[in-house]
């Protein structure tokens, strides 16, 4: 009975508000953690961000990460394609002089040719040819991506459909795509860190925040599978699922001989 009452309590996490791209409700409270990556996206972008005169942040979410990178370069723009996040990003960033634009098509972004010295992208989709168009002749593109194998085991455990449309999305594919667009690759890394959840409520919150993981997710529809996973966590103290990340630093100019 105790396990069941705890489970029913955790089901209420579906009602917790989520906005922007802020997971502090479950990360700052240590209800979920991730094994470290062999690189730091922030460390990769911080020097070119501070030394570039014009920067575009693709997929800024609610602007939380970008705001933390102060001081800002002379010209700073951001995009956000997820409609619920756009007004949040605008409210946070535009008063600070940052241009924030929504978009619907990765292949048609509202910026000029060779407008930016740095384009950075954390976990957002992109068109390699469009990024190439927007970068100036010495420009760099730094991106950390979520790979196609990300959190698939969570879907399997919950007996949810496995989306196969991104199965191809890995480091090798992305590198080949960028090189075909004309880029030179300076750095390329890939990893499969574990994400650890300490209670079923954190998983429910996560799935609400990332609706594309299980598009038809609801606590009613997945109640039996959620309860089985809850019992596993209660027994072992946590559950681990493999994530999938890769990082690429690409440039328009060949810097290998510099």
Secondary structure in CASP SS format (residue, H / E / C, confidence):
PFRMAT SS
TARGET T0000
AUTHOR 0000-0000-0000
METHOD secondary structure of the structure
MODEL  1
X C 1.00
X H 1.00
X H 1.00
X H 1.00
X H 1.00
X H 1.00
X H 1.00
X H 1.00
X H 1.00
X H 1.00
X H 1.00
X H 1.00
X H 1.00
X H 1.00
X H 1.00
X C 1.00
X C 1.00
X C 1.00
X C 1.00
X C 1.00
X C 1.00
X C 1.00
X C 1.00
X H 1.00
X H 1.00
X H 1.00
X H 1.00
X C 1.00
X C 1.00
X C 1.00
X C 1.00
X E 1.00
X E 1.00
X E 1.00
X C 1.00
X C 1.00
X C 1.00
X C 1.00
X C 1.00
X C 1.00
X H 1.00
X H 1.00
X H 1.00
X H 1.00
X H 1.00
X H 1.00
X H 1.00
X H 1.00
X H 1.00
X H 1.00
X H 1.00
X C 1.00
X C 1.00
X E 1.00
X E 1.00
X E 1.00
X E 1.00
X E 1.00
X C 1.00
X C 1.00
X C 1.00
X C 1.00
X C 1.00
X H 1.00
X H 1.00
X H 1.00
X H 1.00
X C 1.00
X C 1.00
X C 1.00
X C 1.00
X C 1.00
X C 1.00
X C 1.00
X E 1.00
X E 1.00
X E 1.00
X E 1.00
X E 1.00
X E 1.00
X C 1.00
X C 1.00
X H 1.00
X H 1.00
X H 1.00
X H 1.00
X H 1.00
X H 1.00
X H 1.00
X H 1.00
X H 1.00
X H 1.00
X H 1.00
X H 1.00
X H 1.00
X H 1.00
X C 1.00
X C 1.00
X E 1.00
X E 1.00
X E 1.00
X E 1.00
X C 1.00
X C 1.00
X C 1.00
X C 1.00
X C 1.00
X C 1.00
X C 1.00
X C 1.00
X C 1.00
X C 1.00
X C 1.00
X C 1.00
X C 1.00
X E 1.00
X E 1.00
X E 1.00
X E 1.00
X E 1.00
X E 1.00
X E 1.00
X C 1.00
X C 1.00
X C 1.00
X C 1.00
X C 1.00
X H 1.00
X H 1.00
X H 1.00
X H 1.00
X H 1.00
X H 1.00
X H 1.00
X E 1.00
X E 1.00
X E 1.00
X E 1.00
X E 1.00
X E 1.00
X E 1.00
X E 1.00
X E 1.00
X E 1.00
X E 1.00
X E 1.00
X C 1.00
X C 1.00
X C 1.00
X C 1.00
X C 1.00
X H 1.00
X H 1.00
X H 1.00
X H 1.00
X H 1.00
X H 1.00
X C 1.00
X C 1.00
X C 1.00
X C 1.00
X C 1.00
X C 1.00
X C 1.00
X C 1.00
X C 1.00
X C 1.00
X C 1.00
X C 1.00
X C 1.00
X H 1.00
X H 1.00
X H 1.00
X H 1.00
X H 1.00
X H 1.00
X H 1.00
X H 1.00
X H 1.00
X H 1.00
X H 1.00
X C 1.00
X C 1.00
X E 1.00
X E 1.00
X E 1.00
X E 1.00
X E 1.00
X E 1.00
X E 1.00
X E 1.00
X C 1.00
X C 1.00
X E 1.00
X E 1.00
X E 1.00
X E 1.00
X C 1.00
X C 1.00
X H 1.00
X H 1.00
X H 1.00
X H 1.00
X H 1.00
X H 1.00
X H 1.00
X H 1.00
X H 1.00
X H 1.00
X C 1.00
X C 1.00
X C 1.00
X C 1.00
X C 1.00
X C 1.00
X C 1.00
X C 1.00
X C 1.00
X C 1.00
X C 1.00
X C 1.00
X C 1.00
X H 1.00
X H 1.00
X H 1.00
X H 1.00
X H 1.00
X H 1.00
X H 1.00
X H 1.00
X H 1.00
X H 1.00
X H 1.00
X H 1.00
X H 1.00
X H 1.00
X C 1.00
X C 1.00
X E 1.00
X E 1.00
X E 1.00
X E 1.00
X C 1.00
X C 1.00
X E 1.00
X E 1.00
X E 1.00
X E 1.00
X E 1.00
X E 1.00
X E 1.00
X C 1.00
X C 1.00
X C 1.00
X C 1.00
X C 1.00
X C 1.00
X C 1.00
END
